[in-house]
């Protein structure tokens, strides 16, 4: 079977003129070389790919050239013709590699640009908020075991008493002065007491409101 197949192929090749076969072999190789150069110049993927397949193709076409010339010439002449073809093809391989390296230096592959869309399409995750420091958290009035309330600190009372003293230095009306002296006495008592009941806390808030009104009235 294989002998008949090889004989059929040999007979078909013998029926084609030598010049025609030579142009088919060399013409297809030249076309592959031109196509490879064009793709290398135009496509970055081909430019960065290995050129070794072209070299392997050159070996195959060299063998075809040797076999073709062996049909009409002596082995020495066929080997010489194949050697000339291989040298010409290897020069083409060198030109292809040189073009690829030169263009790769001038136009590097845009790796970062290709990676940007993937990063842009990634879901945006909110950054975790830092836990508030204990000192930054609002402090509520602390409960004592007896159910009473203590002010945040004595600073509010001390400041209120200082403002009261400053108001008393003003030229106040009789009613305002009496009310302010009463308010001052109340604040001083609460300061000394320290812990306040809920009812006393409400009284303290009312005194603060009264003090604010007097401050606004006398531009303090």
Secondary structure as GFF3:
##gff-version 3
##sequence-region A 1 220
A	DSSP	alpha_helix	2	15	.	.	.	ID=ss1
A	DSSP	alpha_helix	18	42	.	.	.	ID=ss2
A	DSSP	alpha_helix	44	48	.	.	.	ID=ss3
A	DSSP	alpha_helix	52	70	.	.	.	ID=ss4
A	DSSP	alpha_helix	75	106	.	.	.	ID=ss5
A	DSSP	alpha_helix	111	121	.	.	.	ID=ss6
A	DSSP	beta_strand	149	150	.	.	.	ID=ss7
A	DSSP	alpha_helix	155	168	.	.	.	ID=ss8
A	DSSP	alpha_helix	174	193	.	.	.	ID=ss9
A	DSSP	beta_strand	195	196	.	.	.	ID=ss10
A	DSSP	alpha_helix	198	217	.	.	.	ID=ss11
###
